[in-house]
Amino acid sequence: MAVSSRRRGTVLETAIFQVALQELDEAGYVNFSIERVAARAGTSKPVIYRRWPTRARLVYAALRASRPALSFEAPDTGTVRGDIKLVLSRVSEMVDELGPEAIFGLVAELLHESDSSLFAEVHERSAQMMMKILTRGVERGEVAAGKLTPRLAALPFDLARHQLVLLQQPLSARDIEEIVDRIFLPLVQAA
């Protein structure tokens, strides 16, 4: 009896993600090809398209699997300030590492998808992470519970996204400190 060497599940997914990230790095987002990813990963296009119906969704899944900034796990540095600075630093590092062309291409393609569920998922996950960070801050007495609203909790991400995506400018350590220390924390700090 012959044993099948066909990869499945997480083994195949890991191989596809590795190749997708290599393709992104080598070809850029504009020239990213699912056909080349399938060939290099030793699988077929239909196998990829069954899991990720667009290249934007494949790239996002690969990035999420390999980048802490997209894991949406709330860090716990011991302070709200430290947690938010760390999250924004990770996002900035990811954009720097991938390059603006890849980020802007991905965002543009996701905006044009007829099904905007991925954007809703990203927004929901980032909101949950921020609420976890801020809830810990309330428990430690750093944050005033009565001041928290979903819109206010989203503010650090919104400001970072505005600078990175709309203005297409890097987010420096100084920018992160301004967002956290001068804009956000004064709005939510406990008296």
mmCIF file of the C-alpha atoms, coordinates in Angstrom:
data_MODEL
# 
_entry.id   MODEL 
# 
loop_
_atom_site.group_PDB 
_atom_site.id 
_atom_site.type_symbol 
_atom_site.label_atom_id 
_atom_site.label_alt_id 
_atom_site.label_comp_id 
_atom_site.label_asym_id 
_atom_site.label_entity_id 
_atom_site.label_seq_id 
_atom_site.pdbx_PDB_ins_code 
_atom_site.Cartn_x 
_atom_site.Cartn_y 
_atom_site.Cartn_z 
_atom_site.occupancy 
_atom_site.B_iso_or_equiv 
_atom_site.pdbx_formal_charge 
_atom_site.auth_seq_id 
_atom_site.auth_comp_id 
_atom_site.auth_asym_id 
_atom_site.auth_atom_id 
_atom_site.pdbx_PDB_model_num 
ATOM 1   C CA . MET A 1 1   ? 0.000   0.000  0.000  1.00 0.00 ? 1   MET A CA 1 
ATOM 2   C CA . ALA A 1 2   ? 1.438   3.337  -1.083 1.00 0.00 ? 2   ALA A CA 1 
ATOM 3   C CA . VAL A 1 3   ? 1.549   6.166  1.405  1.00 0.00 ? 3   VAL A CA 1 
ATOM 4   C CA . SER A 1 4   ? 0.318   9.507  0.058  1.00 0.00 ? 4   SER A CA 1 
ATOM 5   C CA . SER A 1 5   ? 2.851   12.313 0.205  1.00 0.00 ? 5   SER A CA 1 
ATOM 6   C CA . ARG A 1 6   ? 0.183   14.943 -0.338 1.00 0.00 ? 6   ARG A CA 1 
ATOM 7   C CA . ARG A 1 7   ? 0.390   17.671 2.261  1.00 0.00 ? 7   ARG A CA 1 
ATOM 8   C CA . ARG A 1 8   ? -2.795  18.748 3.987  1.00 0.00 ? 8   ARG A CA 1 
ATOM 9   C CA . GLY A 1 9   ? -4.030  20.995 6.737  1.00 0.00 ? 9   GLY A CA 1 
ATOM 10  C CA . THR A 1 10  ? -1.535  23.128 8.604  1.00 0.00 ? 10  THR A CA 1 
ATOM 11  C CA . VAL A 1 11  ? 1.480   21.598 6.846  1.00 0.00 ? 11  VAL A CA 1 
ATOM 12  C CA . LEU A 1 12  ? 0.153   22.698 3.460  1.00 0.00 ? 12  LEU A CA 1 
ATOM 13  C CA . GLU A 1 13  ? -1.044  26.024 4.821  1.00 0.00 ? 13  GLU A CA 1 
ATOM 14  C CA . THR A 1 14  ? 2.386   26.772 6.305  1.00 0.00 ? 14  THR A CA 1 
ATOM 15  C CA . ALA A 1 15  ? 4.092   25.944 2.998  1.00 0.00 ? 15  ALA A CA 1 
ATOM 16  C CA . ILE A 1 16  ? 1.667   28.176 1.080  1.00 0.00 ? 16  ILE A CA 1 
ATOM 17  C CA . PHE A 1 17  ? 2.163   31.054 3.537  1.00 0.00 ? 17  PHE A CA 1 
ATOM 18  C CA . GLN A 1 18  ? 5.952   30.802 3.318  1.00 0.00 ? 18  GLN A CA 1 
ATOM 19  C CA . VAL A 1 19  ? 5.867   30.876 -0.461 1.00 0.00 ? 19  VAL A CA 1 
ATOM 20  C CA . ALA A 1 20  ? 3.287   33.685 -0.510 1.00 0.00 ? 20  ALA A CA 1 
ATOM 21  C CA . LEU A 1 21  ? 5.544   35.854 1.660  1.00 0.00 ? 21  LEU A CA 1 
ATOM 22  C CA . GLN A 1 22  ? 8.542   35.056 -0.562 1.00 0.00 ? 22  GLN A CA 1 
ATOM 23  C CA . GLU A 1 23  ? 6.497   35.954 -3.641 1.00 0.00 ? 23  GLU A CA 1 
ATOM 24  C CA . LEU A 1 24  ? 5.373   39.198 -2.002 1.00 0.00 ? 24  LEU A CA 1 
ATOM 25  C CA . ASP A 1 25  ? 8.968   40.060 -1.126 1.00 0.00 ? 25  ASP A CA 1 
ATOM 26  C CA . GLU A 1 26  ? 10.343  39.191 -4.572 1.00 0.00 ? 26  GLU A CA 1 
ATOM 27  C CA . ALA A 1 27  ? 7.562   40.366 -6.895 1.00 0.00 ? 27  ALA A CA 1 
ATOM 28  C CA . GLY A 1 28  ? 5.784   43.002 -4.825 1.00 0.00 ? 28  GLY A CA 1 
ATOM 29  C CA . TYR A 1 29  ? 2.055   43.152 -4.389 1.00 0.00 ? 29  TYR A CA 1 
ATOM 30  C CA . VAL A 1 30  ? 1.254   44.436 -7.879 1.00 0.00 ? 30  VAL A CA 1 
ATOM 31  C CA . ASN A 1 31  ? 3.001   41.469 -9.497 1.00 0.00 ? 31  ASN A CA 1 
ATOM 32  C CA . PHE A 1 32  ? 2.010   38.909 -6.846 1.00 0.00 ? 32  PHE A CA 1 
ATOM 33  C CA . SER A 1 33  ? 0.737   35.757 -8.556 1.00 0.00 ? 33  SER A CA 1 
ATOM 34  C CA . ILE A 1 34  ? -1.316  32.965 -7.023 1.00 0.00 ? 34  ILE A CA 1 
ATOM 35  C CA . GLU A 1 35  ? -0.261  30.805 -9.970 1.00 0.00 ? 35  GLU A CA 1 
ATOM 36  C CA . ARG A 1 36  ? 3.414   31.192 -8.990 1.00 0.00 ? 36  ARG A CA 1 
ATOM 37  C CA . VAL A 1 37  ? 2.583   30.616 -5.308 1.00 0.00 ? 37  VAL A CA 1 
ATOM 38  C CA . ALA A 1 38  ? 0.785   27.378 -6.194 1.00 0.00 ? 38  ALA A CA 1 
ATOM 39  C CA . ALA A 1 39  ? 3.655   26.165 -8.391 1.00 0.00 ? 39  ALA A CA 1 
ATOM 40  C CA . ARG A 1 40  ? 6.339   27.006 -5.842 1.00 0.00 ? 40  ARG A CA 1 
ATOM 41  C CA . ALA A 1 41  ? 4.332   25.498 -2.956 1.00 0.00 ? 41  ALA A CA 1 
ATOM 42  C CA . GLY A 1 42  ? 3.744   22.296 -4.934 1.00 0.00 ? 42  GLY A CA 1 
ATOM 43  C CA . THR A 1 43  ? -0.038  22.593 -4.955 1.00 0.00 ? 43  THR A CA 1 
ATOM 44  C CA . SER A 1 44  ? -2.733  23.798 -7.346 1.00 0.00 ? 44  SER A CA 1 
ATOM 45  C CA . LYS A 1 45  ? -4.534  27.095 -7.796 1.00 0.00 ? 45  LYS A CA 1 
ATOM 46  C CA . PRO A 1 46  ? -7.926  25.534 -6.931 1.00 0.00 ? 46  PRO A CA 1 
ATOM 47  C CA . VAL A 1 47  ? -6.528  24.363 -3.583 1.00 0.00 ? 47  VAL A CA 1 
ATOM 48  C CA . ILE A 1 48  ? -5.456  27.929 -2.797 1.00 0.00 ? 48  ILE A CA 1 
ATOM 49  C CA . TYR A 1 49  ? -8.644  29.542 -4.088 1.00 0.00 ? 49  TYR A CA 1 
ATOM 50  C CA . ARG A 1 50  ? -10.801 27.201 -1.985 1.00 0.00 ? 50  ARG A CA 1 
ATOM 51  C CA . ARG A 1 51  ? -9.183  28.588 1.154  1.00 0.00 ? 51  ARG A CA 1 
ATOM 52  C CA . TRP A 1 52  ? -8.498  32.163 0.042  1.00 0.00 ? 52  TRP A CA 1 
ATOM 53  C CA . PRO A 1 53  ? -10.742 33.375 -2.792 1.00 0.00 ? 53  PRO A CA 1 
ATOM 54  C CA . THR A 1 54  ? -8.562  36.418 -3.616 1.00 0.00 ? 54  THR A CA 1 
ATOM 55  C CA . ARG A 1 55  ? -4.893  37.212 -3.504 1.00 0.00 ? 55  ARG A CA 1 
ATOM 56  C CA . ALA A 1 56  ? -5.657  39.925 -0.926 1.00 0.00 ? 56  ALA A CA 1 
ATOM 57  C CA . ARG A 1 57  ? -7.104  37.324 1.431  1.00 0.00 ? 57  ARG A CA 1 
ATOM 58  C CA . LEU A 1 58  ? -4.137  34.974 0.879  1.00 0.00 ? 58  LEU A CA 1 
ATOM 59  C CA . VAL A 1 59  ? -1.616  37.751 1.540  1.00 0.00 ? 59  VAL A CA 1 
ATOM 60  C CA . TYR A 1 60  ? -3.523  38.900 4.623  1.00 0.00 ? 60  TYR A CA 1 
ATOM 61  C CA . ALA A 1 61  ? -3.696  35.339 5.992  1.00 0.00 ? 61  ALA A CA 1 
ATOM 62  C CA . ALA A 1 62  ? 0.036   34.823 5.393  1.00 0.00 ? 62  ALA A CA 1 
ATOM 63  C CA . LEU A 1 63  ? 0.883   38.131 7.057  1.00 0.00 ? 63  LEU A CA 1 
ATOM 64  C CA . ARG A 1 64  ? -1.382  37.409 9.995  1.00 0.00 ? 64  ARG A CA 1 
ATOM 65  C CA . ALA A 1 65  ? 0.243   34.016 10.532 1.00 0.00 ? 65  ALA A CA 1 
ATOM 66  C CA . SER A 1 66  ? 3.733   35.502 10.546 1.00 0.00 ? 66  SER A CA 1 
ATOM 67  C CA . ARG A 1 67  ? 3.412   38.979 12.066 1.00 0.00 ? 67  ARG A CA 1 
ATOM 68  C CA . PRO A 1 68  ? 2.690   39.742 15.745 1.00 0.00 ? 68  PRO A CA 1 
ATOM 69  C CA . ALA A 1 69  ? 1.045   43.022 14.753 1.00 0.00 ? 69  ALA A CA 1 
ATOM 70  C CA . LEU A 1 70  ? -1.688  41.127 12.947 1.00 0.00 ? 70  LEU A CA 1 
ATOM 71  C CA . SER A 1 71  ? -2.153  38.402 15.546 1.00 0.00 ? 71  SER A CA 1 
ATOM 72  C CA . PHE A 1 72  ? -4.373  40.765 17.540 1.00 0.00 ? 72  PHE A CA 1 
ATOM 73  C CA . GLU A 1 73  ? -3.077  39.373 20.819 1.00 0.00 ? 73  GLU A CA 1 
ATOM 74  C CA . ALA A 1 74  ? -3.148  42.142 23.408 1.00 0.00 ? 74  ALA A CA 1 
ATOM 75  C CA . PRO A 1 75  ? 0.333   42.643 24.866 1.00 0.00 ? 75  PRO A CA 1 
ATOM 76  C CA . ASP A 1 76  ? 0.659   43.134 28.614 1.00 0.00 ? 76  ASP A CA 1 
ATOM 77  C CA . THR A 1 77  ? 3.606   45.367 29.455 1.00 0.00 ? 77  THR A CA 1 
ATOM 78  C CA . GLY A 1 78  ? 2.032   46.412 32.748 1.00 0.00 ? 78  GLY A CA 1 
ATOM 79  C CA . THR A 1 79  ? 0.746   49.794 31.556 1.00 0.00 ? 79  THR A CA 1 
ATOM 80  C CA . VAL A 1 80  ? -1.769  51.005 28.994 1.00 0.00 ? 80  VAL A CA 1 
ATOM 81  C CA . ARG A 1 81  ? 0.895   53.346 27.657 1.00 0.00 ? 81  ARG A CA 1 
ATOM 82  C CA . GLY A 1 82  ? 3.376   50.516 27.159 1.00 0.00 ? 82  GLY A CA 1 
ATOM 83  C CA . ASP A 1 83  ? 0.791   48.209 25.583 1.00 0.00 ? 83  ASP A CA 1 
ATOM 84  C CA . ILE A 1 84  ? -0.419  50.749 23.022 1.00 0.00 ? 84  ILE A CA 1 
ATOM 85  C CA . LYS A 1 85  ? 3.095   51.915 22.179 1.00 0.00 ? 85  LYS A CA 1 
ATOM 86  C CA . LEU A 1 86  ? 4.111   48.296 21.584 1.00 0.00 ? 86  LEU A CA 1 
ATOM 87  C CA . VAL A 1 87  ? 1.118   47.616 19.327 1.00 0.00 ? 87  VAL A CA 1 
ATOM 88  C CA . LEU A 1 88  ? 1.693   50.749 17.257 1.00 0.00 ? 88  LEU A CA 1 
ATOM 89  C CA . SER A 1 89  ? 5.434   49.998 17.027 1.00 0.00 ? 89  SER A CA 1 
ATOM 90  C CA . ARG A 1 90  ? 4.676   46.507 15.702 1.00 0.00 ? 90  ARG A CA 1 
ATOM 91  C CA . VAL A 1 91  ? 2.308   47.906 13.086 1.00 0.00 ? 91  VAL A CA 1 
ATOM 92  C CA . SER A 1 92  ? 4.896   50.478 12.043 1.00 0.00 ? 92  SER A CA 1 
ATOM 93  C CA . GLU A 1 93  ? 7.645   47.838 11.833 1.00 0.00 ? 93  GLU A CA 1 
ATOM 94  C CA . MET A 1 94  ? 5.444   45.614 9.689  1.00 0.00 ? 94  MET A CA 1 
ATOM 95  C CA . VAL A 1 95  ? 4.700   48.451 7.270  1.00 0.00 ? 95  VAL A CA 1 
ATOM 96  C CA . ASP A 1 96  ? 8.404   49.326 7.112  1.00 0.00 ? 96  ASP A CA 1 
ATOM 97  C CA . GLU A 1 97  ? 9.363   45.693 6.539  1.00 0.00 ? 97  GLU A CA 1 
ATOM 98  C CA . LEU A 1 98  ? 6.765   45.021 3.844  1.00 0.00 ? 98  LEU A CA 1 
ATOM 99  C CA . GLY A 1 99  ? 7.051   48.396 2.193  1.00 0.00 ? 99  GLY A CA 1 
ATOM 100 C CA . PRO A 1 100 ? 4.304   50.831 1.415  1.00 0.00 ? 100 PRO A CA 1 
ATOM 101 C CA . GLU A 1 101 ? 3.587   49.340 -2.023 1.00 0.00 ? 101 GLU A CA 1 
ATOM 102 C CA . ALA A 1 102 ? 2.538   46.015 -0.522 1.00 0.00 ? 102 ALA A CA 1 
ATOM 103 C CA . ILE A 1 103 ? 0.404   47.601 2.196  1.00 0.00 ? 103 ILE A CA 1 
ATOM 104 C CA . PHE A 1 104 ? -1.297  50.073 -0.133 1.00 0.00 ? 104 PHE A CA 1 
ATOM 105 C CA . GLY A 1 105 ? -1.913  47.394 -2.765 1.00 0.00 ? 105 GLY A CA 1 
ATOM 106 C CA . LEU A 1 106 ? -3.452  45.093 -0.195 1.00 0.00 ? 106 LEU A CA 1 
ATOM 107 C CA . VAL A 1 107 ? -5.652  47.819 1.289  1.00 0.00 ? 107 VAL A CA 1 
ATOM 108 C CA . ALA A 1 108 ? -6.769  49.028 -2.143 1.00 0.00 ? 108 ALA A CA 1 
ATOM 109 C CA . GLU A 1 109 ? -7.735  45.531 -3.238 1.00 0.00 ? 109 GLU A CA 1 
ATOM 110 C CA . LEU A 1 110 ? -9.583  44.816 -0.007 1.00 0.00 ? 110 LEU A CA 1 
ATOM 111 C CA . LEU A 1 111 ? -11.520 48.075 -0.384 1.00 0.00 ? 111 LEU A CA 1 
ATOM 112 C CA . HIS A 1 112 ? -12.712 46.978 -3.813 1.00 0.00 ? 112 HIS A CA 1 
ATOM 113 C CA . GLU A 1 113 ? -13.891 43.517 -2.730 1.00 0.00 ? 113 GLU A CA 1 
ATOM 114 C CA . SER A 1 114 ? -17.633 43.086 -2.961 1.00 0.00 ? 114 SER A CA 1 
ATOM 115 C CA . ASP A 1 115 ? -17.564 41.282 0.397  1.00 0.00 ? 115 ASP A CA 1 
ATOM 116 C CA . SER A 1 116 ? -16.116 43.635 2.998  1.00 0.00 ? 116 SER A CA 1 
ATOM 117 C CA . SER A 1 117 ? -16.155 41.032 5.789  1.00 0.00 ? 117 SER A CA 1 
ATOM 118 C CA . LEU A 1 118 ? -12.361 41.003 6.039  1.00 0.00 ? 118 LEU A CA 1 
ATOM 119 C CA . PHE A 1 119 ? -12.260 44.726 6.815  1.00 0.00 ? 119 PHE A CA 1 
ATOM 120 C CA . ALA A 1 120 ? -14.992 44.195 9.399  1.00 0.00 ? 120 ALA A CA 1 
ATOM 121 C CA . GLU A 1 121 ? -12.971 41.312 10.900 1.00 0.00 ? 121 GLU A CA 1 
ATOM 122 C CA . VAL A 1 122 ? -9.810  43.428 11.139 1.00 0.00 ? 122 VAL A CA 1 
ATOM 123 C CA . HIS A 1 123 ? -11.747 46.276 12.747 1.00 0.00 ? 123 HIS A CA 1 
ATOM 124 C CA . GLU A 1 124 ? -13.457 43.934 15.224 1.00 0.00 ? 124 GLU A CA 1 
ATOM 125 C CA . ARG A 1 125 ? -10.206 42.203 16.212 1.00 0.00 ? 125 ARG A CA 1 
ATOM 126 C CA . SER A 1 126 ? -8.361  45.474 16.743 1.00 0.00 ? 126 SER A CA 1 
ATOM 127 C CA . ALA A 1 127 ? -11.304 46.819 18.780 1.00 0.00 ? 127 ALA A CA 1 
ATOM 128 C CA . GLN A 1 128 ? -11.291 43.692 20.964 1.00 0.00 ? 128 GLN A CA 1 
ATOM 129 C CA . MET A 1 129 ? -7.549  44.012 21.527 1.00 0.00 ? 129 MET A CA 1 
ATOM 130 C CA . MET A 1 130 ? -7.859  47.676 22.496 1.00 0.00 ? 130 MET A CA 1 
ATOM 131 C CA . MET A 1 131 ? -10.756 46.961 24.845 1.00 0.00 ? 131 MET A CA 1 
ATOM 132 C CA . LYS A 1 132 ? -8.711  44.236 26.539 1.00 0.00 ? 132 LYS A CA 1 
ATOM 133 C CA . ILE A 1 133 ? -5.800  46.656 27.003 1.00 0.00 ? 133 ILE A CA 1 
ATOM 134 C CA . LEU A 1 134 ? -8.100  49.393 28.283 1.00 0.00 ? 134 LEU A CA 1 
ATOM 135 C CA . THR A 1 135 ? -10.065 47.057 30.573 1.00 0.00 ? 135 THR A CA 1 
ATOM 136 C CA . ARG A 1 136 ? -6.799  46.054 32.234 1.00 0.00 ? 136 ARG A CA 1 
ATOM 137 C CA . GLY A 1 137 ? -6.065  49.778 32.516 1.00 0.00 ? 137 GLY A CA 1 
ATOM 138 C CA . VAL A 1 138 ? -9.388  50.335 34.273 1.00 0.00 ? 138 VAL A CA 1 
ATOM 139 C CA . GLU A 1 139 ? -8.596  47.487 36.685 1.00 0.00 ? 139 GLU A CA 1 
ATOM 140 C CA . ARG A 1 140 ? -5.191  49.082 37.450 1.00 0.00 ? 140 ARG A CA 1 
ATOM 141 C CA . GLY A 1 141 ? -6.736  52.520 37.928 1.00 0.00 ? 141 GLY A CA 1 
ATOM 142 C CA . GLU A 1 142 ? -5.025  54.038 34.864 1.00 0.00 ? 142 GLU A CA 1 
ATOM 143 C CA . VAL A 1 143 ? -8.158  54.485 32.762 1.00 0.00 ? 143 VAL A CA 1 
ATOM 144 C CA . ALA A 1 144 ? -11.552 55.981 33.642 1.00 0.00 ? 144 ALA A CA 1 
ATOM 145 C CA . ALA A 1 145 ? -14.204 53.416 32.686 1.00 0.00 ? 145 ALA A CA 1 
ATOM 146 C CA . GLY A 1 146 ? -16.815 56.124 32.126 1.00 0.00 ? 146 GLY A CA 1 
ATOM 147 C CA . LYS A 1 147 ? -14.708 57.751 29.416 1.00 0.00 ? 147 LYS A CA 1 
ATOM 148 C CA . LEU A 1 148 ? -14.423 54.653 27.227 1.00 0.00 ? 148 LEU A CA 1 
ATOM 149 C CA . THR A 1 149 ? -16.403 54.442 24.027 1.00 0.00 ? 149 THR A CA 1 
ATOM 150 C CA . PRO A 1 150 ? -15.742 52.231 20.984 1.00 0.00 ? 150 PRO A CA 1 
ATOM 151 C CA . ARG A 1 151 ? -14.797 55.279 18.904 1.00 0.00 ? 151 ARG A CA 1 
ATOM 152 C CA . LEU A 1 152 ? -12.363 56.525 21.534 1.00 0.00 ? 152 LEU A CA 1 
ATOM 153 C CA . ALA A 1 153 ? -10.826 53.060 21.920 1.00 0.00 ? 153 ALA A CA 1 
ATOM 154 C CA . ALA A 1 154 ? -10.225 52.950 18.148 1.00 0.00 ? 154 ALA A CA 1 
ATOM 155 C CA . LEU A 1 155 ? -8.457  56.329 18.111 1.00 0.00 ? 155 LEU A CA 1 
ATOM 156 C CA . PRO A 1 156 ? -4.806  55.136 18.339 1.00 0.00 ? 156 PRO A CA 1 
ATOM 157 C CA . PHE A 1 157 ? -5.298  52.714 15.409 1.00 0.00 ? 157 PHE A CA 1 
ATOM 158 C CA . ASP A 1 158 ? -7.221  55.310 13.420 1.00 0.00 ? 158 ASP A CA 1 
ATOM 159 C CA . LEU A 1 159 ? -4.461  57.896 13.827 1.00 0.00 ? 159 LEU A CA 1 
ATOM 160 C CA . ALA A 1 160 ? -1.746  55.376 12.921 1.00 0.00 ? 160 ALA A CA 1 
ATOM 161 C CA . ARG A 1 161 ? -3.722  54.126 9.896  1.00 0.00 ? 161 ARG A CA 1 
ATOM 162 C CA . HIS A 1 162 ? -4.302  57.706 8.742  1.00 0.00 ? 162 HIS A CA 1 
ATOM 163 C CA . GLN A 1 163 ? -0.586  58.437 8.731  1.00 0.00 ? 163 GLN A CA 1 
ATOM 164 C CA . LEU A 1 164 ? 0.534   55.086 7.299  1.00 0.00 ? 164 LEU A CA 1 
ATOM 165 C CA . VAL A 1 165 ? -2.145  54.534 4.667  1.00 0.00 ? 165 VAL A CA 1 
ATOM 166 C CA . LEU A 1 166 ? -3.657  57.861 3.740  1.00 0.00 ? 166 LEU A CA 1 
ATOM 167 C CA . LEU A 1 167 ? -0.616  60.097 4.129  1.00 0.00 ? 167 LEU A CA 1 
ATOM 168 C CA . GLN A 1 168 ? 1.766   57.255 3.205  1.00 0.00 ? 168 GLN A CA 1 
ATOM 169 C CA . GLN A 1 169 ? 4.239   58.388 5.842  1.00 0.00 ? 169 GLN A CA 1 
ATOM 170 C CA . PRO A 1 170 ? 6.207   56.176 8.226  1.00 0.00 ? 170 PRO A CA 1 
ATOM 171 C CA . LEU A 1 171 ? 5.230   56.159 11.893 1.00 0.00 ? 171 LEU A CA 1 
ATOM 172 C CA . SER A 1 172 ? 8.257   57.174 13.931 1.00 0.00 ? 172 SER A CA 1 
ATOM 173 C CA . ALA A 1 173 ? 8.808   56.582 17.641 1.00 0.00 ? 173 ALA A CA 1 
ATOM 174 C CA . ARG A 1 174 ? 8.099   60.285 18.134 1.00 0.00 ? 174 ARG A CA 1 
ATOM 175 C CA . ASP A 1 175 ? 4.790   59.974 16.242 1.00 0.00 ? 175 ASP A CA 1 
ATOM 176 C CA . ILE A 1 176 ? 3.797   56.992 18.396 1.00 0.00 ? 176 ILE A CA 1 
ATOM 177 C CA . GLU A 1 177 ? 4.611   58.887 21.581 1.00 0.00 ? 177 GLU A CA 1 
ATOM 178 C CA . GLU A 1 178 ? 2.534   61.849 20.394 1.00 0.00 ? 178 GLU A CA 1 
ATOM 179 C CA . ILE A 1 179 ? -0.438  59.622 19.572 1.00 0.00 ? 179 ILE A CA 1 
ATOM 180 C CA . VAL A 1 180 ? -0.243  57.833 22.924 1.00 0.00 ? 180 VAL A CA 1 
ATOM 181 C CA . ASP A 1 181 ? 0.962   60.527 25.346 1.00 0.00 ? 181 ASP A CA 1 
ATOM 182 C CA . ARG A 1 182 ? -0.434  63.776 23.963 1.00 0.00 ? 182 ARG A CA 1 
ATOM 183 C CA . ILE A 1 183 ? -3.629  62.677 22.244 1.00 0.00 ? 183 ILE A CA 1 
ATOM 184 C CA . PHE A 1 184 ? -4.990  59.379 23.559 1.00 0.00 ? 184 PHE A CA 1 
ATOM 185 C CA . LEU A 1 185 ? -4.008  59.009 27.211 1.00 0.00 ? 185 LEU A CA 1 
ATOM 186 C CA . PRO A 1 186 ? -5.237  62.469 28.252 1.00 0.00 ? 186 PRO A CA 1 
ATOM 187 C CA . LEU A 1 187 ? -8.666  61.495 26.903 1.00 0.00 ? 187 LEU A CA 1 
ATOM 188 C CA . VAL A 1 188 ? -8.965  58.239 28.871 1.00 0.00 ? 188 VAL A CA 1 
ATOM 189 C CA . GLN A 1 189 ? -6.845  58.672 32.011 1.00 0.00 ? 189 GLN A CA 1 
ATOM 190 C CA . ALA A 1 190 ? -8.444  58.288 35.396 1.00 0.00 ? 190 ALA A CA 1 
ATOM 191 C CA . ALA A 1 191 ? -8.495  61.510 37.422 1.00 0.00 ? 191 ALA A CA 1 
# 
